[in-house]
Amino acid sequence: MSTKPIDELKKRFNSTAAQNVTATYLLQITGLEDGPWLTKIDQGKLEVLPYEHGSSPSPDCTISVSAEDLEMIMSGKLSAMTAALSGMLAIDGELGLAMQLVPIFFEGQSFNVF
């Protein structure tokens, strides 16, 4: 991937899909020099800031994934659900909040197991 994963996620942000979402996520992408990122979604608006332990607000949901696995998810070679079920993508917090990210960043991917 030529751009940083966080920049790619910003480009993919679907504000229409995020209209009814208000949540704060901590994205921990291992294998990168920078990060983690505090990702705030508020009624169709996205704000991504470097996370600073102790001074950043507490996230509603933490998502941990390696840069390689995130690249496979973004390229469509791996679904977010498969990554979560196999332990490649770890979710700490409310699963429903994590599931809301699929249409917001990965349109066309489904959380269906079948």
Residue pairs with C-beta under 8 A, 6 or more apart in sequence:
1 8
1 71
1 74
1 75
3 11
4 32
4 34
5 29
5 32
5 67
5 70
5 71
5 74
6 27
6 29
6 34
6 35
6 37
6 48
8 74
9 27
9 39
9 48
9 74
9 105
10 46
10 48
12 74
12 105
12 106
12 107
13 46
13 104
13 105
14 103
14 104
14 105
14 107
15 44
15 45
15 46
16 44
17 103
17 104
17 107
18 41
18 43
18 44
18 45
18 46
18 104
19 43
19 44
20 43
21 41
21 42
21 43
21 44
21 100
21 104
22 41
22 42
22 43
23 40
23 41
23 60
23 61
23 97
23 100
24 38
24 39
24 40
24 41
24 57
24 58
24 59
24 60
24 61
25 38
25 39
25 40
25 41
25 59
25 60
25 61
25 62
25 63
25 97
25 98
25 101
26 36
26 37
26 38
26 39
26 51
26 59
26 61
26 62
26 63
27 35
27 36
27 37
27 38
27 39
27 63
28 35
28 36
28 62
28 63
28 64
28 65
29 35
29 36
29 37
29 64
29 65
29 66
29 67
29 70
30 64
30 65
30 66
30 67
31 66
31 67
31 68
32 67
34 50
35 50
35 51
36 50
36 51
37 48
37 49
37 50
37 51
38 48
38 49
38 50
38 51
38 56
38 57
38 59
39 46
39 47
39 48
40 46
40 47
40 48
40 49
41 104
49 56
59 93
60 93
60 94
60 97
61 91
61 92
61 93
61 94
61 97
61 98
62 90
62 91
62 92
62 93
63 89
63 90
63 91
63 92
63 98
63 101
64 89
64 90
64 92
65 73
65 83
65 88
65 89
65 90
66 88
69 78
69 83
69 88
69 89
72 78
72 83
73 79
73 80
73 83
73 89
73 106
73 109
74 106
76 108
76 109
78 88
79 109
79 110
80 89
80 101
80 102
80 106
80 109
80 111
81 102
81 109
81 110
81 111
81 112
81 113
82 88
83 89
84 90
84 91
84 98
85 113
91 98
99 111
102 109
102 110
102 111
